[in-house]
Amino acid sequence: MLLRDKATLAKELHQASSYISSLEGKCYEANSTSLELLTTVRDLESEVETLKAYIIDLKSRIAVYIPIKNDTIDKKLAEYINNYPDR
């Protein structure tokens, strides 16, 4: 009877060890995935900031003066006004 109990305990110990080992593997995979996702989020946050700066730059370039169609002089005047550095 003692021999059977010992064998049963050894079997249960082996099963528990295998289960713990598989959980550790899953935990490692989850941590690796989390790290990859955090890296991606940081990269995307950086890209968002770059795009925000680009949008602000584009907004500052919006035409102040819109010329009348088919008027060459007015188009040149609009080009001068919209490209003037101190506008």
C-alpha positions as CSV (number, residue, x, y, z in Angstrom):
1,M,0.0,0.0,0.0
2,L,2.8,2.4,0.8
3,L,4.4,1.7,-2.5
4,R,1.2,2.5,-4.4
5,D,0.8,5.8,-2.5
6,K,4.3,6.7,-3.3
7,A,3.8,6.0,-7.0
8,T,0.6,7.9,-7.0
9,L,2.2,10.9,-5.4
10,A,5.1,10.8,-7.8
11,K,2.6,10.7,-10.7
12,E,0.7,13.7,-9.3
13,L,3.9,15.6,-8.7
14,H,5.0,15.0,-12.3
15,Q,1.5,16.1,-13.6
16,A,1.7,19.2,-11.4
17,S,5.2,20.0,-12.6
18,S,4.1,19.7,-16.2
19,Y,1.1,21.9,-15.6
20,I,3.2,24.6,-13.9
21,S,5.8,24.4,-16.7
22,S,3.1,25.0,-19.3
23,L,1.7,27.9,-17.3
24,E,5.2,29.5,-17.2
25,G,5.4,29.1,-21.0
26,K,2.1,30.8,-21.5
27,C,3.0,33.6,-19.1
28,Y,6.3,34.2,-20.9
29,E,4.4,34.4,-24.3
30,A,1.9,36.8,-22.8
31,N,4.7,39.0,-21.4
32,S,6.5,39.0,-24.8
33,T,3.2,39.9,-26.6
34,S,2.6,42.7,-24.0
35,L,6.1,44.1,-24.6
36,E,5.7,44.0,-28.4
37,L,2.3,45.8,-28.0
38,L,3.8,48.5,-25.8
39,T,6.6,49.1,-28.2
40,T,4.1,49.4,-31.1
41,V,2.0,51.9,-29.0
42,R,5.0,54.0,-28.3
43,D,6.0,54.1,-31.9
44,L,2.4,55.0,-32.9
45,E,2.3,57.8,-30.3
46,S,5.5,59.2,-31.8
47,E,3.9,59.1,-35.2
48,V,0.8,60.8,-34.0
49,E,2.9,63.6,-32.5
50,T,4.7,64.0,-35.9
51,L,1.4,64.1,-37.7
52,K,0.0,66.7,-35.3
53,A,3.0,68.9,-36.0
54,Y,2.5,68.4,-39.7
55,I,-1.2,69.3,-39.5
56,I,-0.3,72.5,-37.6
57,D,2.3,73.4,-40.3
58,L,-0.3,72.8,-43.0
59,K,-2.9,74.9,-41.2
60,S,-0.4,77.8,-41.1
61,R,-0.1,77.5,-44.9
62,I,-3.8,77.9,-45.7
63,A,-4.4,80.6,-48.2
64,V,-5.2,83.9,-46.7
65,Y,-6.2,85.5,-50.0
66,I,-8.2,83.6,-52.7
67,P,-8.0,85.1,-56.1
68,I,-10.8,85.6,-58.6
69,K,-10.9,83.0,-61.3
70,N,-9.4,83.8,-64.7
71,D,-7.8,87.0,-63.3
72,T,-4.1,86.8,-63.9
73,I,-3.2,89.9,-61.9
74,D,-5.4,88.8,-59.0
75,K,-3.7,85.3,-59.1
76,K,-0.3,86.9,-58.9
77,L,-1.4,89.1,-56.0
78,A,-2.8,86.1,-54.1
79,E,0.5,84.2,-54.7
80,Y,2.4,87.2,-53.3
81,I,0.1,87.6,-50.2
82,N,-0.1,83.9,-49.4
83,N,3.6,83.3,-49.7
84,Y,4.7,86.5,-47.9
85,P,6.9,85.3,-44.9
86,D,5.4,87.7,-42.3
87,R,1.7,87.0,-43.0
